[in-house]
């Protein structure tokens, strides 16, 4: 690497051409007329600015500060002597506004407001380490319910949209920073005095806000992905302080760094990422050769996205590797984890005991003598089928709330779909044979599913649903018309009275399911509770089934109900194994430490011995529907509700 004295004969081929220093996008040397000795430079050029504070102050006061003097009325020497950090930032904003390259886009606002660090950092990926995985109670619970559990960036919903918006703002701010490097670099090159050189050096240092963080993040993530033998070269090539010095002097070779990164990334990533890495190099090359700052930003953004993807790949590999151990150790881990929290007074179980005793009282009043497990199964089903808009489940189900919400939604969808089909049956009566009626009902269910979409809002789509029922009835009757306003009015009035969750008709259907399906659920829970958790997992989630997508609504109600009961069984059995010795056994109600010393943290020592590389957590997928048949498995017994290892 050339020093200051050797730059006069060198054309800057890398970031000085990326951050094209000339107004005509040429790439001259940084060294011309830049021979001022270091001792003539003001200490102001070396100070560290509080970037966040100055940005915040500037956004409020910069345009209103009466003490601010426009640069056109003073010499650059005077500016250097009198400008505070805040005024220097204001001068940067003015320069940014004046650049022809930024005339068509507002870069000042993101430069002021965007985050200081990239959207992806080592801290944001800290949950991807194997130690965090094996001590994450939510993840360790969820792995029991999804054979294809994997991690991905969580960009769903409004929170995901906000993340994307913030990320776009950050990369615009980085683009602004690169444009300032280019513009100030040209002025450094053409400085005619030590004072001018001092002024522009101070400005380029004040502009070092986000770019150092990008290189720091690349280094911090990359060092977690490479073996020990590569650590030294990674630290040498990604020395952030040295990189920033080279950028300021115009001798930093960005393309060389990108090509080196491509080599080391390809050596340690999955082959499917190679094309993405090549695109990153292509963008960086375009930025360097054409002086296209946007391409440079795209290349840096792709670099961080590739690193994030590599972390996720490692994590998913770890999950596949640890899956059996995580499932087999579910009860042991969760019991120790929750007992520790209970002993620390961070988790209450009184509500769960009350919930269980209330169900016991209800069943005793019916002259029944159920086992504790049957009482528990009945309480679960009754809570799911509660007509209340907010189902009553105790805090012990905190890891299952999303699964319970989906189960309840599926039950409600099944009942409302059946109500619509009943309206169809009433209208068609005997005007079509049995096969035609069955085919028509299957078509109706598919069409209603399309109408309501993922939201499953029947009442909000009632008019369209009613029109579809009438259209199908008229079609099967062989009528020459496809719409009958009187018939539609009848259907809409009927469904408007029955479909609401608070209607008497809906409550009757909920009670009917409870009465008819509770014995089946109790039998299934009893037989499934004798299986080790790994065997239970294989029975409930057969390998041949796809867990990647949620199964669509079945055309016939009974198989869908079977599948719902199967999911309830799986959830109930695991919950019982974990919580029965802690909450539902009367003998331990007065014992604050039923499973041993409550001060012990969950024991993951056996798990740690299997972890050999970093892994990751990005988001926990929802449990997906599995299978269509409801079976009552049987198998080896377990002891004290814990899986035999």
C-alpha positions in Angstrom: 0.0 0.0 0.0 1.4 3.3 -1.0 2.0 6.1 1.6 1.3 9.8 1.3 4.6 10.4 -0.5 4.0 7.9 -3.2 0.5 8.9 -4.2 1.4 11.6 -6.8 2.2 8.9 -9.4 -0.8 6.7 -8.7 -4.3 7.1 -10.1 -6.8 6.0 -7.4 -8.4 2.8 -8.9 -10.6 1.9 -6.0 -12.7 3.9 -3.6 -11.5 7.2 -4.9 -13.0 6.2 -8.2 -16.0 4.8 -6.5 -16.4 8.0 -4.6 -15.5 9.9 -7.8 -13.6 12.9 -6.6 -13.8 15.1 -9.6 -16.9 17.0 -10.7 -16.6 15.2 -14.0 -16.4 11.8 -12.4 -12.7 11.5 -13.0 -10.4 9.7 -10.6 -7.4 11.9 -9.8 -4.8 11.3 -7.1 -5.5 12.5 -3.6 -1.9 13.6 -3.1 -1.7 16.7 -5.2 -0.9 19.8 -3.1 -1.5 17.8 0.0 1.9 18.3 1.7 1.0 20.2 4.9 2.8 18.8 7.9 0.8 17.0 10.5 1.7 19.5 13.3 -0.1 22.3 11.5 -3.4 20.6 11.8 -5.8 21.7 14.4 -6.7 19.3 17.2 -10.3 20.0 16.2 -9.7 17.7 13.2 -8.9 14.8 15.5 -11.8 15.1 18.0 -14.6 12.5 18.2 -18.0 14.0 17.5 -21.1 12.9 19.3 -23.0 12.1 16.1 -26.4 11.3 17.5 -26.5 14.4 19.8 -25.4 16.7 17.0 -27.9 15.2 14.5 -30.7 15.6 17.1 -29.7 19.2 17.9 -29.3 20.1 14.2 -32.8 18.9 13.3 -34.2 21.3 15.8 -32.0 24.3 15.7 -29.7 24.4 12.7 -32.0 26.4 10.4 -33.0 28.8 13.2 -29.6 29.5 14.7 -29.0 33.3 14.3 -25.3 32.8 15.1 -24.8 30.7 12.0 -22.8 32.5 9.4 -23.2 31.5 5.8 -20.0 30.1 4.3 -20.1 32.4 1.3 -19.4 35.4 3.6 -16.3 34.0 5.3 -13.1 32.4 4.2 -12.6 28.7 4.7 -9.8 29.5 7.1 -12.2 31.5 9.3 -14.7 28.6 9.1 -12.1 26.1 10.3 -11.2 28.3 13.2 -14.8 29.0 14.4 -17.0 26.1 13.4 -18.3 23.9 16.1 -19.2 20.2 15.5 -22.8 21.3 15.0 -21.8 23.9 12.4 -19.6 21.4 10.7 -22.5 19.0 10.3 -24.6 21.9 9.0 -21.9 22.6 6.4 -22.0 18.9 5.4 -25.8 19.1 4.9 -25.4 22.3 2.7 -22.7 20.6 0.6 -25.0 17.5 0.2 -27.8 19.7 -1.0 -25.6 21.4 -3.5 -24.2 18.2 -5.1 -25.7 17.5 -8.6 -25.6 13.8 -8.0 -28.1 14.2 -5.1 -30.4 16.8 -6.8 -33.1 14.2 -7.6 -33.3 12.6 -4.2 -33.5 13.8 -0.6 -30.5 12.4 1.1 -30.2 15.0 3.9 -33.2 13.7 5.8 -32.0 10.0 6.0 -28.4 11.3 6.7 -29.8 13.1 9.7 -32.3 10.6 11.0 -31.2 7.1 10.0 -29.7 4.7 12.5 -26.0 4.8 13.1 -25.5 1.0 12.6 -26.6 -1.3 9.7 -29.9 -3.1 9.9 -28.0 -6.4 10.4 -25.3 -6.5 13.1 -23.7 -9.1 15.3 -25.9 -7.9 18.2 -29.1 -8.4 16.2 -27.9 -11.9 15.3 -26.9 -12.8 18.9 -29.8 -15.2 19.1 -28.2 -17.3 16.4 -25.5 -18.7 18.7 -25.9 -22.3 19.6 -25.8 -21.5 23.3 -28.8 -19.2 22.9 -30.7 -21.8 20.9 -30.4 -24.5 23.5 -31.4 -22.1 26.3 -34.3 -20.6 24.4 -37.5 -22.1 26.0 -39.8 -20.9 23.2 -37.7 -22.5 20.5 -37.1 -25.7 22.4 -40.9 -26.0 22.9 -41.8 -25.1 19.3 -39.4 -27.7 17.8 -41.8 -30.4 19.1 -44.6 -29.1 16.9 -42.8 -28.4 13.6 -40.7 -31.0 11.8 -39.5 -28.3 9.4 -38.8 -25.6 12.0 -36.2 -23.2 10.6 -35.1 -19.7 11.0 -35.5 -16.7 8.7 -35.5 -12.9 9.0 -38.8 -11.9 10.5 -40.2 -9.3 8.2 -43.9 -10.1 8.6 -46.6 -7.7 9.6 -46.3 -4.0 10.4 -43.2 -4.6 12.4 -41.5 -6.1 9.4 -42.6 -3.2 7.2 -41.0 -0.8 9.7 -37.8 -2.8 9.6 -37.7 -2.6 5.8 -38.4 1.1 5.9 -35.7 1.7 8.5 -33.2 -0.3 6.4 -34.0 1.6 3.3 -33.4 4.9 5.2 -30.1 3.6 6.5 -28.8 2.7 3.1 -29.8 6.1 1.7 -27.9 7.7 4.5 -24.9 5.6 3.6 -25.2 6.7 0.0 -25.2 10.4 1.2 -22.1 9.7 3.2 -20.3 8.2 0.2 -21.3 11.2 -1.9 -19.7 13.5 0.8 -16.5 11.5 0.7 -16.3 11.9 -3.0 -17.1 15.7 -3.0 -14.8 16.5 0.0 -12.1 14.2 -1.4 -11.9 16.4 -4.5 -11.6 19.5 -2.4 -8.9 17.9 -0.3 -7.0 17.1 -3.5 -7.3 20.7 -4.7 -6.5 22.5 -1.4 -4.1 25.3 -1.9 -3.2 26.0 1.8 -2.8 24.2 5.1 -5.9 26.0 6.4 -8.0 24.7 3.5 -6.5 21.2 4.0 -7.4 21.4 7.7 -10.9 22.4 7.0 -11.7 19.7 4.5 -9.9 17.1 6.6 -12.1 18.1 9.6 -15.2 17.7 7.4 -14.2 14.3 6.1 -13.6 13.0 9.6 -17.0 14.5 10.7 -18.6 12.5 7.9 -17.3 9.2 9.2 -20.7 8.2 10.8 -21.9 5.0 9.2 -19.3 3.6 6.9 -17.0 2.5 9.8 -20.0 0.6 11.3 -20.5 -1.2 8.1 -17.0 -2.6 8.0 -17.0 -3.3 11.7 -20.2 -5.3 11.3 -18.8 -7.3 8.4 -15.8 -8.1 10.5 -17.7 -9.0 13.6 -20.1 -11.4 11.8 -17.5 -12.9 9.5 -15.2 -13.8 12.4 -18.0 -16.0 13.9 -18.3 -17.9 10.6 -14.7 -18.8 9.8 -12.4 -21.2 11.6 -9.5 -20.2 13.8 -7.0 -20.6 11.0 -8.6 -17.7 9.1 -9.1 -15.3 12.1 -5.8 -13.5 11.7 -6.3 -12.7 8.0 -9.9 -11.6 8.6 -8.7 -9.2 11.4 -6.0 -7.9 9.1 -8.1 -7.3 6.0 -11.0 -5.8 8.0 -9.0 -3.4 10.2 -11.6 -0.7 10.3 -9.3 2.1 11.5 -6.8 1.3 8.7 -9.6 1.1 6.2 -10.9 4.6 7.1 -7.4 6.1 7.0 -7.0 4.6 3.5 -10.3 6.0 2.4 -9.4 9.5 3.7 -6.1 9.3 1.8 -7.7 7.8 -1.3 -5.7 4.6 -1.4 -8.4 2.1 -0.3 -9.0 -0.7 -2.8 -12.6 -1.6 -2.4 -12.7 -3.9 -5.3 -9.8 -5.9 -4.0 -11.6 -6.2 -0.6 -14.8 -7.4 -2.3 -13.0 -10.0 -4.3 -11.2 -11.3 -1.2 -14.6 -11.4 0.7 -16.0 -13.4 -2.2 -13.2 -15.9 -1.9 -13.5 -16.4 1.8 -17.4 -16.4 1.8 -17.5 -19.1 -0.9 -15.0 -21.2 1.0 -17.4 -21.2 4.1 -20.9 -20.9 2.7 -23.4 -23.3 1.0 -22.9 -23.5 -2.7 -26.4 -22.1 -3.3 -25.0 -18.7 -2.1 -22.3 -18.5 -4.7 -24.5 -16.7 -7.3 -25.5 -14.1 -4.7 -21.8 -13.5 -3.8 -21.0 -13.1 -7.5 -23.7 -10.5 -7.8 -22.2 -8.6 -4.8 -18.8 -8.5 -6.6 -20.5 -7.4 -9.8 -22.2 -4.5 -8.1 -19.0 -3.5 -6.4 -17.1 -3.7 -9.7 -19.7 -1.5 -11.3 -19.4 1.0 -8.5 -15.6 1.2 -8.7 -15.3 1.3 -12.5 -18.2 3.7 -13.2 -18.1 5.8 -10.1 -21.6 4.7 -9.2 -22.1 5.2 -5.5 -25.5 3.5 -5.6 -23.9 0.3 -6.9 -21.4 0.5 -4.0 -24.2 0.7 -1.5 -26.0 -2.2 -3.2 -22.8 -4.2 -2.9 -22.3 -3.5 0.8 -26.0 -4.2 1.5 -25.7 -7.5 -0.3 -22.5 -8.4 1.7 -24.4 -8.0 5.0 -27.4 -9.9 3.6 -25.1 -12.8 2.6 -23.5 -12.9 6.0 -26.9 -12.9 7.7 -28.0 -15.8 5.3 -24.9 -17.7 6.2 -25.6 -17.3 9.9 -29.1 -18.6 9.3 -27.8 -21.6 7.3 -25.5 -22.5 10.2 -28.4 -22.2 12.6 -30.7 -24.4 10.5 -28.0 -27.0 10.3 -27.6 -26.9 14.1 -31.3 -27.3 14.6 -31.4 -30.3 12.3 -28.4 -31.7 14.2 -29.9 -31.0 17.6 -33.6 -31.7 16.9 -33.7 -35.2 18.5 -31.8 -34.1 21.6 -34.0 -31.0 22.0 -37.2 -32.9 21.7 -36.0 -35.7 24.0 -34.9 -33.2 26.6 -38.1 -31.1 26.5 -39.6 -32.1 29.8 -36.4 -32.0 31.7 -35.4 -28.6 30.4 -38.9 -27.0 30.8 -39.5 -28.3 34.3 -36.1 -27.0 35.6 -36.6 -23.7 33.8 -40.1 -23.1 35.2 -39.4 -24.3 38.7 -36.5 -21.9 38.8 -38.8 -19.0 37.8 -41.5 -20.1 40.2 -39.0 -20.2 43.1 -37.7 -16.7 42.1 -41.4 -15.5 42.2 -41.3 -14.7 38.5 -44.0 -17.1 37.5 -47.4 -17.8 39.1 -49.2 -21.1 39.0 -52.2 -20.3 41.2 -54.3 -19.6 38.2 -53.4 -22.9 36.6 -54.4 -24.8 39.8 -57.7 -22.9 40.0 -58.4 -23.6 36.3 -57.8 -27.4 36.9 -59.9 -27.5 40.0 -62.8 -25.7 38.3 -62.9 -28.4 35.6 -62.7 -31.1 38.3 -65.7 -29.6 40.0 -67.7 -29.5 36.7 -67.0 -33.2 36.0 -67.7 -34.2 39.6 -71.1 -32.6 39.3 -71.8 -34.9 36.3 -71.2 -37.9 38.5 -68.0 -38.8 36.6 -64.8 -40.1 38.1 -62.1 -39.0 35.6 -58.4 -39.4 36.1 -56.3 -36.2 36.5 -55.2 -36.5 32.9 -58.8 -36.7 31.7 -59.7 -33.7 33.8 -56.9 -31.8 32.2 -57.9 -32.9 28.6 -61.5 -31.8 29.3 -60.3 -28.4 30.6 -58.2 -27.8 27.5 -61.1 -28.7 25.1 -63.6 -26.7 27.1 -61.4 -23.6 27.1 -60.9 -23.9 23.4 -64.6 -24.2 22.8 -65.5 -21.4 25.2 -67.9 -18.9 23.5 -66.0 -16.1 25.1 -64.0 -13.9 22.7 -61.0 -14.3 25.0 -60.4 -18.0 25.8 -59.5 -18.8 29.4 -56.1 -20.5 29.5 -53.7 -20.1 32.5 -50.2 -18.7 32.2 -48.7 -22.2 32.1 -49.8 -22.2 28.4 -47.7 -19.1 27.6 -45.5 -21.1 25.1 -48.6 -22.3 23.3 -50.7 -19.2 23.0 -50.2 -18.9 19.2 -51.0 -22.6 18.7 -54.1 -22.3 20.8 -55.2 -19.2 18.8 -54.8 -21.1 15.6 -56.7 -24.1 16.9 -59.5 -21.9 18.1 -59.6 -20.1 14.7 -59.7 -23.5 12.9 -62.6 -24.7 15.1 -64.6 -21.5 14.5 -63.8 -21.6 10.8 -65.0 -25.2 10.6 -68.3 -24.4 12.4 -69.0 -21.3 10.3 -68.2 -23.2 7.1 -70.7 -25.9 8.1 -73.4 -23.3 8.8 -72.9 -22.0 5.3 -73.2 -25.5 3.9 -76.3 -26.1 5.9 -77.9 -23.0 4.3 -77.0 -24.5 0.9 -78.6 -27.8 1.9 -81.8 -26.1 3.0 -82.1 -24.2 -0.3 -81.3 -27.1 -2.6 -83.4 -29.6 -0.7 -84.3 -32.5 -3.0 -83.7 -30.7 -6.3 -80.5 -32.5 -6.9 -79.2 -36.1 -6.3 -76.8 -36.9 -3.5 -73.7 -37.0 -5.7 -74.6 -33.6 -7.3 -75.2 -32.1 -3.8 -71.9 -33.4 -2.5 -70.0 -32.0 -5.5 -71.8 -28.7 -5.1 -71.0 -28.5 -1.4 -67.3 -29.2 -2.1 -67.3 -26.4 -4.7 -69.0 -24.1 -2.3 -66.5 -24.7 0.4 -63.6 -24.0 -2.0 -65.2 -20.8 -3.2 -66.0 -19.5 0.3 -62.4 -20.2 1.3 -61.3 -18.0 -1.6 -63.8 -15.3 -0.6 -62.8 -15.0 3.1 -59.1 -15.5 2.5 -56.6 -15.8 5.3 -58.6 -13.4 7.5 -61.5 -15.8 7.7 -63.9 -12.9 8.3 -67.3 -14.4 7.4 -69.5 -11.6 8.5 -67.5 -9.0 6.7 -67.9 -11.0 3.5 -71.5 -12.1 4.1 -72.9 -10.5 1.0 -70.5 -12.3 -1.3 -70.9 -15.6 0.6 -74.7 -15.4 0.3 -74.5 -14.5 -3.4 -72.2 -17.5 -4.0 -74.6 -19.9 -2.2 -77.6 -18.6 -4.3 -75.6 -18.8 -7.5 -74.6 -22.4 -6.9 -78.1 -23.4 -5.9 -79.6 -21.9 -9.1 -76.9 -23.5 -11.2 -77.7 -27.0 -9.7 -81.4 -26.4 -10.2 -80.8 -25.7 -13.9 -82.2 -22.2 -13.6 -81.5 -19.8 -16.4 -80.6 -17.0 -14.0 -77.6 -16.8 -11.6 -79.0 -14.3 -9.1 -82.3 -14.1 -7.1 -82.6 -11.1 -4.7 -85.3 -12.7 -2.6 -83.4 -15.9 -2.1 -80.2 -14.0 -1.3 -82.0 -11.9 1.3 -83.2 -15.0 3.0 -79.8 -16.6 3.1 -78.1 -13.4 4.3 -80.6 -12.9 7.1 -80.2 -16.5 8.2 -76.4 -16.4 8.2 -76.3 -13.0 9.9 -78.2 -14.5 12.8 -76.1 -17.7 13.1 -72.5 -16.9 12.1 -71.6 -14.5 15.0 -69.5 -16.2 17.8 -72.0 -14.9 20.4 -75.1 -16.3 18.7 -77.1 -19.1 20.3 -76.6 -21.3 17.2 -72.8 -21.0 17.4 -72.9 -21.9 21.1 -75.0 -24.9 20.4 -72.4 -26.1 17.9 -69.5 -25.6 20.3 -71.3 -27.6 23.0 -72.1 -30.3 20.5 -68.4 -30.7 19.7 -67.5 -30.8 23.4 -70.1 -33.5 24.1 -69.2 -35.7 21.1 -65.4 -35.3 20.9 -64.4 -35.2 24.5 -64.4 -39.0 24.9 -62.3 -39.3 21.7 -59.8 -36.7 23.0 -59.5 -38.4 26.4 -58.8 -41.7 24.7 -56.2 -40.2 22.4 -54.5 -38.3 25.2 -54.3 -41.4 27.4 -52.7 -43.5 24.7 -50.4 -40.8 23.4 -49.1 -40.0 26.9 -47.5 -43.4 27.0 -45.2 -42.5 24.1 -41.7 -41.0 24.5 -41.7 -37.5 23.1 -39.6 -38.5 20.1 -42.1 -41.2 19.2 -44.9 -38.8 19.8 -43.3 -36.3 17.5 -43.0 -38.9 14.7 -46.6 -40.0 15.1 -48.1 -36.5 15.1 -45.8 -35.1 12.4 -45.0 -38.0 10.0 -42.0 -37.4 7.8 -44.1 -37.8 4.7 -46.2 -34.8 5.7 -45.2 -31.3 4.7 -45.1 -28.8 7.6 -43.9 -25.9 5.4 -47.4 -24.7 4.6 -50.5 -24.6 6.5 -53.0 -27.1 5.2 -56.0 -25.6 3.4 -59.5 -26.0 4.7 -60.7 -29.5 4.1 -63.8 -30.0 2.0 -65.4 -32.2 4.5 -65.8 -31.2 8.2 -65.0 -34.6 9.9 -61.4 -35.1 8.6 -60.7 -31.4 9.5 -62.0 -32.0 13.0 -59.9 -35.2 13.3 -56.8 -33.1 12.4 -57.7 -30.4 15.0 -58.2 -33.1 17.7 -54.8 -34.6 16.8 -53.1 -31.2 17.3 -54.9 -30.7 20.6 -53.7 -34.1 21.7 -50.1 -33.3 20.9 -50.2 -30.0 22.7 -52.0 -31.4 25.7 -49.7 -34.4 26.2 -46.5 -32.3 26.2 -48.1 -29.8 28.5 -49.2 -32.5 30.9 -45.7 -34.1 31.0 -44.1 -30.8 31.9 -46.7 -29.3 34.3 -48.4 -32.2 36.0 -45.8 -32.7 38.7 -45.6 -29.0 39.3 -49.2 -27.8 39.2 -51.8 -30.6 38.8 -50.6 -33.1 41.4 -52.3 -32.2 44.7 -49.4 -33.7 46.7 -46.9 -31.1 45.4 -49.2 -28.1 45.8 -47.6 -27.2 49.1 -44.1 -28.1 48.0 -42.2 -25.2 46.5 -39.6 -27.4 44.9 -41.3 -30.6 43.6 -38.5 -31.3 41.1 -35.5 -30.7 43.2 -33.6 -27.5 44.1 -35.4 -24.6 42.6 -32.3 -22.5 42.5 -30.8 -24.5 39.7 -30.9 -23.2 36.2 -32.0 -25.5 33.4 -29.3 -28.1 32.8 -28.0 -27.9 29.3 -24.6 -29.3 29.9 -25.4 -32.5 27.9 -26.6 -30.3 25.1 -23.5 -28.1 25.0 -21.3 -31.1 24.4 -23.0 -31.5 21.0 -22.5 -27.9 19.9 -19.5 -27.5 17.6 -20.3 -24.4 15.6 -22.4 -21.2 15.8 -26.1 -21.3 14.9 -28.9 -19.0 14.7 -32.5 -18.0 15.6 -34.3 -15.4 13.4 -38.0 -16.1 13.9 -40.0 -19.1 15.1 -42.5 -20.3 12.5 -46.0 -21.1 13.5 -46.9 -24.7 14.0 -48.3 -26.0 10.8 -51.2 -28.4 10.2 -50.2 -32.1 9.8 -52.1 -34.9 8.3 -55.8 -35.5 8.0 -56.5 -38.6 10.0 -56.9 -38.7 13.8 -55.3 -41.8 15.3 -54.8 -43.0 18.8 -51.2 -44.1 18.9 -49.7 -46.5 21.4 -46.2 -47.3 22.3 -43.6 -47.7 25.0 -44.4 -46.3 28.4 -42.6 -43.4 30.1 -41.8 -42.8 33.7 -43.0 -39.9 35.7 -44.1 -38.1 32.5 -40.5 -37.9 31.3 -39.1 -39.3 28.1 -36.8 -42.3 28.5 -33.4 -41.6 27.0 
